[in-house]
Amino acid sequence: MSDGKPSIAVLGGTGDLGGGLARRWAKAGYKVIIGSRSAEKGINSAEELKASLPGSDVSGADLKDAATQADIVAVTVPYANHGATLEQIKEAVQGKIVIDTTVPLRPPKVGRVQLPEAGSAGQEAQNVLGDDVRVVSAFQNVAAHHLMADHDIDCDVLVSGNNVEAREVVIGLAADGGMKAWHAGPINNAAAAEALTSILIQINKREKAHSGIRITLGK
Ligand SMILES: NC(=O)c1ccc[n+]([C@@H]2O[C@H](COP(=O)([O-])OP(=O)(O)OC[C@H]3O[C@@H](n4cnc5c(N)ncnc54)[C@H](OP(=O)(O)O)[C@@H]3O)[C@@H](O)[C@H]2O)c1
């Protein structure tokens, strides 16, 4: 912890979604560790981010070291590498919050909902990591394009996970990144957010957009 704020490892932070989240959290004053399959790539990516955000606390490491160093670990890798990434960090994340952003897309039909047998990628993460890890699924419906920009984000975040306090922490992280987030129930409800992404991909194609979702309370 630095300044009372947890440190956050963003595994896959060299890419689009993770890069955007890392940028927003670093800007909000969190210590961020960019995790990559290559420590050198993670370090280079961290140097670039630090150079664009003077005064920020950003470093890079390989996946396991990043997960070991951080209080909270965000997984932002393609579904094809989800299982392998989880296996690599399983030991390092025991007792921690793991934020899973994965959408189980199966190219080339990414506009078609194709959820895995366990029900969702979030549920798969919980199954692999075990009950001592508080897996929280979030950010599946936010376009990386918006995260990289400096404006507030016109998209809500659905937050699923079996531990309410862990969901609360992630809702706070979303708020610090400029997003409104909602409790969306237990981890198996991650299926809904993951499935919605294929619908947003369909809309994006037709509308040439970076679409998102909004929850209305109708009070
Ligand atoms: N892009 C979006 O707008 C968006 C929105 C919502 C959710 N998501 C979800 O967030 C996750 C990351 O998406 P992304 O668009 O950020 O992905 P990406 O840029 O293609 O990849 C992110 C990082 O994952 C690592 N990686 C591990 N295995 C890989 C593989 N087989 N192929 C390519 N990269 C691999 C790479 O890091 P190293 O080489 O450094 O290891 C890469 O920089 C996905 O599960 C996606 O469904 C994305």
The ligand as an SDF file (V2000), in Angstrom:
LIG
                    3D

 48 52  0  0  0  0  0  0  0  0999 V2000
  -10.1420   -3.8890  -26.0980 N   0  0  0  0  0  0  0  0  0  0  0  0
  -11.2950   -3.5710  -25.5340 C   0  0  0  0  0  0  0  0  0  0  0  0
  -11.9050   -2.5260  -25.8550 O   0  0  0  0  0  0  0  0  0  0  0  0
  -11.8830   -4.4660  -24.4640 C   0  0  0  0  0  0  0  0  0  0  0  0
  -13.0500   -4.0490  -23.8270 C   0  0  0  0  0  0  0  0  0  0  0  0
  -13.5800   -4.8380  -22.8090 C   0  0  0  0  0  0  0  0  0  0  0  0
  -12.9700   -6.0460  -22.4700 C   0  0  0  0  0  0  0  0  0  0  0  0
  -11.8470   -6.4430  -23.1260 N   0  0  0  0  0  0  0  0  0  0  0  0
  -11.2370   -7.7100  -22.7340 C   0  0  0  0  0  0  0  0  0  0  0  0
   -9.9880   -7.4080  -22.1160 O   0  0  0  0  0  0  0  0  0  0  0  0
   -9.0290   -8.4170  -22.4390 C   0  0  0  0  0  0  0  0  0  0  0  0
   -7.8320   -7.7450  -23.1310 C   0  0  0  0  0  0  0  0  0  0  0  0
   -8.2820   -7.1890  -24.3550 O   0  0  0  0  0  0  0  0  0  0  0  0
   -7.3230   -6.2700  -25.2460 P   0  0  0  0  0  0  0  0  0  0  0  0
   -8.1240   -5.7960  -26.3900 O   0  0  0  0  0  0  0  0  0  0  0  0
   -6.6370   -5.2850  -24.3640 O   0  0  0  0  0  0  0  0  0  0  0  0
   -6.2610   -7.3600  -25.7300 O   0  0  0  0  0  0  0  0  0  0  0  0
   -4.8630   -7.1570  -26.4320 P   0  0  0  0  0  0  0  0  0  0  0  0
   -4.4910   -5.7260  -26.4860 O   0  0  0  0  0  0  0  0  0  0  0  0
   -4.9090   -7.9480  -27.7050 O   0  0  0  0  0  0  0  0  0  0  0  0
   -3.8930   -7.9860  -25.4620 O   0  0  0  0  0  0  0  0  0  0  0  0
   -3.6090   -7.5720  -24.1600 C   0  0  0  0  0  0  0  0  0  0  0  0
   -2.2790   -8.1720  -23.7500 C   0  0  0  0  0  0  0  0  0  0  0  0
   -2.4440   -9.5560  -23.4970 O   0  0  0  0  0  0  0  0  0  0  0  0
   -1.1830  -10.1990  -23.6560 C   0  0  0  0  0  0  0  0  0  0  0  0
   -1.4090  -11.4660  -24.3410 N   0  0  0  0  0  0  0  0  0  0  0  0
   -1.4210  -12.6680  -23.7270 C   0  0  0  0  0  0  0  0  0  0  0  0
   -1.7050  -13.6290  -24.5870 N   0  0  0  0  0  0  0  0  0  0  0  0
   -1.9100  -13.0690  -25.7640 C   0  0  0  0  0  0  0  0  0  0  0  0
   -2.2560  -13.5920  -27.0420 C   0  0  0  0  0  0  0  0  0  0  0  0
   -2.4750  -14.9110  -27.2450 N   0  0  0  0  0  0  0  0  0  0  0  0
   -2.3710  -12.7280  -28.0500 N   0  0  0  0  0  0  0  0  0  0  0  0
   -2.1860  -11.4120  -27.8470 C   0  0  0  0  0  0  0  0  0  0  0  0
   -1.8680  -10.8650  -26.6350 N   0  0  0  0  0  0  0  0  0  0  0  0
   -1.7170  -11.7030  -25.6100 C   0  0  0  0  0  0  0  0  0  0  0  0
   -0.2760   -9.2340  -24.3900 C   0  0  0  0  0  0  0  0  0  0  0  0
    0.6300   -8.7840  -23.4280 O   0  0  0  0  0  0  0  0  0  0  0  0
    2.1680   -9.2770  -23.3350 P   0  0  0  0  0  0  0  0  0  0  0  0
    2.6230   -9.5890  -24.7280 O   0  0  0  0  0  0  0  0  0  0  0  0
    2.8110   -8.0840  -22.7520 O   0  0  0  0  0  0  0  0  0  0  0  0
    2.1350  -10.4520  -22.4420 O   0  0  0  0  0  0  0  0  0  0  0  0
   -1.1940   -8.1100  -24.8030 C   0  0  0  0  0  0  0  0  0  0  0  0
   -0.5590   -6.8630  -24.7900 O   0  0  0  0  0  0  0  0  0  0  0  0
   -9.7330   -9.4290  -23.3460 C   0  0  0  0  0  0  0  0  0  0  0  0
  -10.1620  -10.5130  -22.5790 O   0  0  0  0  0  0  0  0  0  0  0  0
  -10.9050   -8.6340  -23.8980 C   0  0  0  0  0  0  0  0  0  0  0  0
  -11.9980   -9.4490  -24.2240 O   0  0  0  0  0  0  0  0  0  0  0  0
  -11.2920   -5.6740  -24.1100 C   0  0  0  0  0  0  0  0  0  0  0  0
  1  2  1  0
  2  3  2  0
  2  4  1  0
  4  5  1  0
  4 48  2  0
  5  6  2  0
  6  7  1  0
  7  8  2  0
  8  9  1  0
  8 48  1  0
  9 10  1  0
  9 46  1  0
 10 11  1  0
 11 12  1  0
 11 44  1  0
 12 13  1  0
 13 14  1  0
 14 15  2  0
 14 16  1  0
 14 17  1  0
 17 18  1  0
 18 19  2  0
 18 20  1  0
 18 21  1  0
 21 22  1  0
 22 23  1  0
 23 24  1  0
 23 42  1  0
 24 25  1  0
 25 26  1  0
 25 36  1  0
 26 27  1  0
 26 35  1  0
 27 28  2  0
 28 29  1  0
 29 30  1  0
 29 35  2  0
 30 31  1  0
 30 32  2  0
 32 33  1  0
 33 34  2  0
 34 35  1  0
 36 37  1  0
 36 42  1  0
 37 38  1  0
 38 39  2  0
 38 40  1  0
 38 41  1  0
 42 43  1  0
 44 45  1  0
 44 46  1  0
 46 47  1  0
M  CHG  2   8   1  16  -1
M  END
$$$$
